[in-house]
Protein backbone atom coordinates (compact mmCIF):
# COMPACT_ATOMS: atom_id res chain seq x y z
CA UNK A 1 0.00 0.00 0.00
CA UNK A 2 1.56 3.25 -1.13
CA UNK A 3 1.48 6.15 1.30
CA UNK A 4 -0.71 9.08 0.35
CA UNK A 5 1.30 12.24 0.53
CA UNK A 6 -0.10 15.74 0.87
CA UNK A 7 1.84 18.98 0.81
CA UNK A 8 3.38 19.59 4.22
CA UNK A 9 2.51 22.96 5.75
CA UNK A 10 5.43 23.10 8.18
CA UNK A 11 8.65 21.42 9.27
CA UNK A 12 6.83 19.15 11.73
CA UNK A 13 4.43 17.81 9.07
CA UNK A 14 7.29 17.37 6.63
CA UNK A 15 9.29 15.45 9.25
CA UNK A 16 6.34 13.16 10.00
CA UNK A 17 5.85 12.36 6.31
CA UNK A 18 9.57 11.83 5.74
CA UNK A 19 9.75 9.47 8.73
CA UNK A 20 6.77 7.44 7.47
CA UNK A 21 8.17 7.28 3.94
CA UNK A 22 11.57 6.27 5.27
CA UNK A 23 10.17 3.65 7.67
CA UNK A 24 8.42 1.99 4.72
CA UNK A 25 11.33 2.63 2.33
CA UNK A 26 8.60 3.92 0.01
CA UNK A 27 10.59 5.65 -2.74
CA UNK A 28 7.48 6.30 -4.85
CA UNK A 29 5.76 8.15 -1.99
CA UNK A 30 8.99 10.02 -1.29
CA UNK A 31 9.08 11.07 -4.95
CA UNK A 32 5.47 12.29 -4.59
CA UNK A 33 6.51 14.33 -1.56
CA UNK A 34 9.47 15.85 -3.41
CA UNK A 35 7.29 16.60 -6.43
CA UNK A 36 4.76 18.62 -4.42
CA UNK A 37 7.37 20.31 -2.18
CA UNK A 38 8.96 23.52 -3.41
CA UNK A 39 12.72 22.76 -3.47
CA UNK A 40 13.50 26.20 -2.02
CA UNK A 41 11.66 25.24 1.18
CA UNK A 42 13.73 22.07 1.80
CA UNK A 43 16.35 23.60 4.12
CA UNK A 44 13.60 25.10 6.31
CA UNK A 45 11.41 21.99 6.23
CA UNK A 46 14.31 19.70 7.06
CA UNK A 47 15.44 22.05 9.83
CA UNK A 48 18.24 20.19 11.65
CA UNK A 49 16.71 16.76 11.01
CA UNK A 50 18.72 15.65 7.98
CA UNK A 51 20.03 12.10 8.47
CA UNK A 52 21.96 9.74 6.22
CA UNK A 53 19.00 7.50 5.50
CA UNK A 54 16.81 10.51 4.67
CA UNK A 55 19.42 11.89 2.27
CA UNK A 56 19.67 8.44 0.74
CA UNK A 57 15.93 7.91 0.19
CA UNK A 58 15.74 11.41 -1.33
CA UNK A 59 18.59 10.53 -3.71
CA UNK A 60 17.03 7.16 -4.61
CA UNK A 61 13.59 8.69 -5.15
CA UNK A 62 15.00 11.46 -7.33
CA UNK A 63 17.00 8.90 -9.28
CA UNK A 64 14.21 6.37 -9.84
CA UNK A 65 11.13 8.57 -10.14
CA UNK A 66 11.91 12.25 -10.67
CA UNK A 67 15.07 12.71 -12.76
CA UNK A 68 13.69 10.91 -15.81
CA UNK A 69 10.48 12.95 -15.88
CA UNK A 70 11.71 16.30 -14.61
CA UNK A 71 15.50 16.62 -14.42
CA UNK A 72 15.16 20.33 -13.58
CA UNK A 73 13.14 19.54 -10.45
CA UNK A 74 15.65 16.85 -9.43
CA UNK A 75 18.48 19.36 -9.85
CA UNK A 76 16.64 22.01 -7.78
CA UNK A 77 16.08 19.51 -4.97
CA UNK A 78 19.74 18.50 -4.97
CA UNK A 79 20.76 22.15 -4.96
CA UNK A 80 18.60 23.11 -1.97
CA UNK A 81 19.33 19.85 -0.16
CA UNK A 82 23.00 20.84 -0.23
CA UNK A 83 22.05 24.02 1.68
CA UNK A 84 20.33 22.11 4.47
CA UNK A 85 21.72 22.07 7.99
CA UNK A 86 23.90 18.99 8.69
CA UNK A 87 24.35 18.33 4.93
CA UNK A 88 28.17 18.15 5.11
CA UNK A 89 28.10 15.92 8.20
CA UNK A 90 25.58 13.53 6.67
CA UNK A 91 27.44 13.44 3.37
CA UNK A 92 30.69 12.53 5.12
CA UNK A 93 28.98 9.52 6.71
CA UNK A 94 27.68 7.97 3.47
CA UNK A 95 29.13 4.58 2.56
CA UNK A 96 30.94 3.90 -0.71
CA UNK A 97 27.77 2.28 -2.17
CA UNK A 98 25.63 5.21 -1.11
CA UNK A 99 28.08 7.65 -2.70
CA UNK A 100 27.79 5.62 -5.91
CA UNK A 101 24.03 6.20 -5.90
CA UNK A 102 24.69 9.94 -5.69
CA UNK A 103 27.12 9.64 -8.60
CA UNK A 104 24.51 7.73 -10.66
CA UNK A 105 21.95 10.47 -10.10
CA UNK A 106 24.41 13.11 -11.28
CA UNK A 107 25.24 10.96 -14.34
CA UNK A 108 21.54 10.72 -15.12
CA UNK A 109 21.13 14.50 -14.85
CA UNK A 110 24.20 15.06 -17.05
CA UNK A 111 22.56 12.96 -19.78
CA UNK A 112 19.31 14.92 -19.49
CA UNK A 113 18.58 18.35 -20.87
CA UNK A 114 16.91 21.02 -18.78
CA UNK A 115 16.67 24.77 -18.90
CA UNK A 116 16.95 24.66 -15.09
CA UNK A 117 20.69 23.98 -15.13
CA UNK A 118 23.77 23.98 -17.33
CA UNK A 119 26.47 21.32 -17.26
CA UNK A 120 28.64 23.85 -15.39
CA UNK A 121 25.94 24.21 -12.73
CA UNK A 122 25.76 20.44 -12.48
CA UNK A 123 29.55 20.07 -12.14
CA UNK A 124 29.62 22.69 -9.44
CA UNK A 125 26.79 20.99 -7.50
CA UNK A 126 28.47 17.62 -7.98
CA UNK A 127 31.52 18.99 -6.14
CA UNK A 128 29.28 19.96 -3.21
CA UNK A 129 28.18 16.30 -3.10
CA UNK A 130 31.77 15.11 -3.56
CA UNK A 131 30.37 12.85 -6.29
N, C-alpha and C positions, 0 to 999 in steps of 0.2 A: 504493500500500500504506500503510494507516494504521498509525502507530506504536502499539504496545501500551504502555500506561502503567500502572505499578504504583505504589503509594504509596511515596514516597521516605522513607527512614528518617533521613536527615540532610541537611545543607546541600550536601554534595558530590554525593550522589545526585540531589537536586533540581536542582542546577546542570547535571548531565550531561543530565537529561531535558529541561530547559528549552532547553539548547543544541541538542539533537537536534530538538526540536519547532520551534525557531526556524529552524534550518538548512533544514528542509523546509517552513517556513511552514505547518505543519500545525495549523490552528486547531481542528479537531475533537479532535485528540490533546491539544492544550493545554487545551481545555475539559474533557476527561477528567481531566487532571492537576489542574485547579482544582477539579473536582467531588469528587475523593477527598482533596484536601489541606485540612486544617482552616485556615480563613482566619487564625485567631489565630497560626498558626505561620509565616505568610509572611515577616514581617520577619526572623525568625531563619533561615529557609531561604534567603532571598535574600542574607542577610549583606550584604556591600558590593558585590554583583555586579549590582545593578539597572542596566540600560542602556536607552536609548531604544527600541531594537527589541524588547526584552523587555516593557517597559511596553506598547508598542503591540500586540504579539500577545496579551497578557493582555486588553487592552481589547477587541480585535476578537473574541477567543474568548468573552468575557463577553457581548458585544453579540449575536453571531450564534448562540451555542449555549446560554448559561446564563440570561441575563436573562428570556427568554420562558418558560422552564420553572420557574425558581426565582429570582425577583427578589431575595429575601432573601439568598440565597447570593451573588449578584452584588454586592449592596450590601456585605456583610461583606468580600468580597475587596477591593473598592475602598477600604473603610475601613482595613483593615490594610495594604494596599499603600501608602497615604498615610503610614503610620508607618515604612516601610522606609527604611533608610539610603540616601542619594543621591536620594531621591524628588524633592526640590525642584530639585536640579540637573538631573535627567533631564527633569522637567516643563518647565523653562525652555528646554530644547533642542528641544522638539517643534515641528514645522512647523505652519503654519496648518491644513493638511489633517488632520494628526494630531490637532490640538486639536479639530477638528470631529467627529472620530470619538468623542472623549471626550464632547463635548456630546451627540451622538446617543445614547450609552449612558445618560447622565443623563436625557435626554428619555424614553427607553424605560422607565427605572425610575420616572419620575414618573407615567407612564401606568399602571403596574402597581400592584397592591395587595399589601402584605406586612405581616405583623405584626412583621417584623424592623426596620422603619424607618418613621418618619413623614415627611411632606413637609418638615418643619423639619429633621429629621436630614439628609435628602437635600440640601436647600439649603446646609446648613452644610458638608457633604462636598464639594459642588460648588465651593464657594469654595476649599477646599483644592486642588482640581484646576484652579482658575482657569477653570472651564468656564462 
